Amino acid sequence: MNWRSLTSGSAAEVVLAVVATAAGTLVYQGFFATSGYLPVLALACLTGALTAAAGHRRTWVTAVLGAVGLVLVMVYGVFGGAASAVFSGTRGSWNRLLTVTAPADSWPELLAAPALVTWAAAFSSVLLVLRTRHPLAPLAPPLAGFLFALLVVGNQAGGHLAATVVFLLAALLLVAVRTHRGSAVPAGRPSGRPVVALALVTAMVAASALSGVAGGQVLPFASGDHRFDPRDVLAPPVLGTDTLTPLAELKKQLNENPPRPLFTVRTDLATAGKLDRVRTAALDRFDGTTWTADDTYRVAGSHLTVDPGMTNRSQVKMRIELQELTGPYLPVAGWPSRLDVRAGTGAKVGFAPDSGVVVRTGSTSPGFTYDITAETNRGLDEPGRSTPTPTLDHSAPLPGGIPDSLRSLAEKGRENHPDAPHLQLRYLETELRGLHYQLDRPPGHSYAAINRALVAGAGGYAEQYTAAFAVIARMWGFPVRVAVGYRLRAPQHGVFHVTTADAHAWAEVHFARLGWVAFNPAGGGSASTPPPPQEPPRVVPPQVAPPTGTPEPAPQAEAESTLAPEAWALRWSDVLNGTLVLVPVAVLLLLLTGGLIALGKADRRRRRRRGADDTARILGAWQEQLDRLAERGVSPPVSLTFHEVALHARSTLGDVANPIAATAQLATTAIYAPELIGRPESDQAWEHEARLNAGLHPRRLSAARVRAAVDPRPLWTSWSVVRRRRRAGERLEMGRYR
C-alpha cells in the first residue's frame, strides 16, 4: 500500500477500522441510562479517524492534527465548552466509572475516559492502516478499546451481543481485505478470480462471526452472572454502619417530646392511599448483638438499578423535602428506580444496588428536596405463586447462643404451618404483635434483649420485636432483613408530615416476583390502621433521662461524629481522588508516546529505504544499523570510520554484528566510488540490515523487540547527526562519521 495517498482500497480499510472501533461504544448501551452518550463517542471516533487520515503523510502533521482534534473533542464534545473542567473531569473519570451505579447518566466526567479511549483507538487504528502492511496491526487499538469497555461495564447488562457481532465482522473483514491487498496477483490471472476469492472470504468471515456469537450465548458466562466486575474490588463503601446502627436510634427518636419534624412526603391522592411507610436503612448482618449492613454505595445519577427479583410491581412517585432529618440516610419507598435532586438543593447521592438504600454524600440544609420514583409490590396477594428466595447475602448463618424463647416460638410456627412458608411468617408476625408494647424497656436488640422482651410478658418495642422476627425467619432459612424508617400516617391533601414520633422498624422477606415484602411484628404501620393500644408515649421516661450536667458517653459521641454529613463528604472526595485515578492516564500517555515513537521510526525507515538513488539507500541501511546499535546501548565514537564502527560493534555484540561489517564495505564504496554502486548493492545493504535485526531479536514477538521499537534514542542520535552534518558542510565527512 502506498502510504502517501489514500486510495479507494485503503479508504475501505479505514472505514472497517472505524467500524471496529465504534463497535466498542455499543458495549456501554446498558451501562448508560440513555443513548445520549453515543453522539459524544461517535464524535470522538470520527475525529480520531479523520485527523489520522488527514495527517498520515508526515509525523509532525499527524501529531499536531491529532492534538487539535483531541482538544476539540474533550472541550466541546464532552464538556460542552467548559475548558476549565477538562483536566479535573478527565482525571476523575477513570475512578468515577468504577464507583458509579448503573444505569448511569451521561455526565461529562463519566464520558471523558470512554471518549479519550475511543479517540485514541480510532486515531491509532487508522494510522496503522495507512502506515503498516501487517494485516493484524490495525486491530490492536480497537480491541483495546473494546476490552476497556468490557472492563468498565463489568457484569452490568449492556449491548454485548450487538457490539460483538459488529466488531467480529469488521475485524475479520479488515484482516481479509488487508491480506488480499497485500498478496501479489500474478500477471494474466483473470480479474474475476480475486473478486470470487474475496466473496468467499467474506462468507467465511460472516459464518465465523455468527458461530462465535451463537456459541457465546449458550456458554455459562453469556448471561453476565459470572463476569468479573472491578466494582466488587475497587469501589470502597461511602458509608459503614459498624459503629452505630440506625436501629439503636429508634428509641431516642420516639422519646423526643415534643416530636421533631423531619421531612414531608408529597404525592397524589391515589398514591397516598397506597403508602404506609418509607425506609431509610436495611440491615442484613447479625452478630448476636447488633444488626448492621455492609453496603457498598456508588455514585448515583437519576436512574437507579431495580431489584431484578421484583417482577410483579407497581410504580409510585413522590417528592420528599427534608426539614430536620439528620444522618446520611435518605427516605425512600419500596425500591427506588429514579431519583432527581432538585436544582439548587445541593449534595450528590450514593446508592447501594444490592439493598436499594440511598445516602447523601455531603451536608444538606433544610429544604433539600428530591423527586423519587419507586417500585412497590402488592404484598402476598398470591401466596401460591410467591415463594421466598433465599440468597447467600441475606441468609447468612446466625451466631450461636440463640435463646430458648426464640427456639420455642420458631418450633411452634413450624408445627402450625409445616408446608406453607408464607403462613409461618404471618403466624410469627401475629404472635409478636400480640405481645405487650412497652417503650420504657431498656434499649438493645441482642439475644439477651430479645429474650427479656419475650420471657414472662416483660414486653418490648419495635427494636426487640423486629429483631426477634428477623432472627426466627433467618432460623427458618428465609432471606430476611431489618428495615428502619418511618410510618406515614394521616395525609393532608396528599402530604405526609413525618416527625420523630413516626420512627419505626419492621422486617422484610424477599419473595420471588415480589421482591422485599414487609412484615410488621411491632404494631400497625399504615394510615388506615389505628395505632395499637401500646402506642409509644410521647414523653421521655424518667428512668432513661440522662442526669443533668452529665456529658454524653465518649463512645456515643464518637459514634455520632462518624455520621456527620461533612465526614461523608470528605470521605467521598478521598474516593474520587484516590491514587488509582492517575494510573490509567499515565498508562494511556505512555502508550501514545510509545506509539508516536514507533511510527516516527517506521516513517524514517521507509524514507531511507526509498532513497533518491542507490547510494542514499545504502547509507540509509547503514544509518538503520546504527539505530539498532543505539537501541542496544552501543554508541561508537564519532571519530571512527565505517570499518572501525563495525569492529567496535563486533567487540561488543560478537558474531551478531557481522552484517555491520558487510554494510560498512558497501557504505565505503558508495562514498568513494559511487559509480560502482547499483540496485543489487543497495538491496544487499538492506538484506544485511534485516539480518542484523533478526540476530538482535530472534523472536518476532518479544519484550526486547517491543522495547527497541519504542526506544527514542535513535531519534535523538539522528537529530544530533543532522546538526553535525550541517556544521561540517562536506559530503565526504560522512565516511568518517562515528
Secondary structure by P-SEA (a helix, b strand, c coil): cccccccaaaaaaaaaaaaaaaccccccccccccccaaaaaaaaaaaaaaaaaaccccaaaaaaaaaaaaaaaaacccccccccaaaaaaaaaaaaaaacccccccccccaaaaaaaaaaaaaaaaaaaaccccccccaaaaaaaaaaaaaaacccccaaaaaaaaaaaaaaaaaaaaaaaacccccccccaaaaaaaaaaaaaaaaaaaaaaaaaaaccccccccccccccccccccccccccccccaaaaaaacccccccbbbbbcaaaaaacccccccccccccccbbbbbccccccccccccccccccbbbbbbbbbbccccccbbbbcccccbbbccccbbbbbbbccccbbbbbcccccccbbbbbbbbbcccccccccbbbbbcccccccccccccaaaaaaaaaaaaaccccaaaaaaaaaaaaaaccccccccccccaaaaaaaccccccccaaaaaaaaaaaaaaaccbbbbbbbbbbcccccccccccccccccbbbbbbccccbbbbbcccccccccccccccccccccccccccccccccaaaaaaaaaacaaaaaaaaaaaaaccccaaaaaaaaaaaaaaaaaaaaaaaaaaaaacccaaaaaaaaaaaaaaaaaaacccccccccaaaaaaaaaacccccaaaaaaaaaaaaaaacccccccaaaaaaaaaaaaaaaaaaccccccaaaaaaaacaaaaaaaaaaaaaaaaacccccccccc
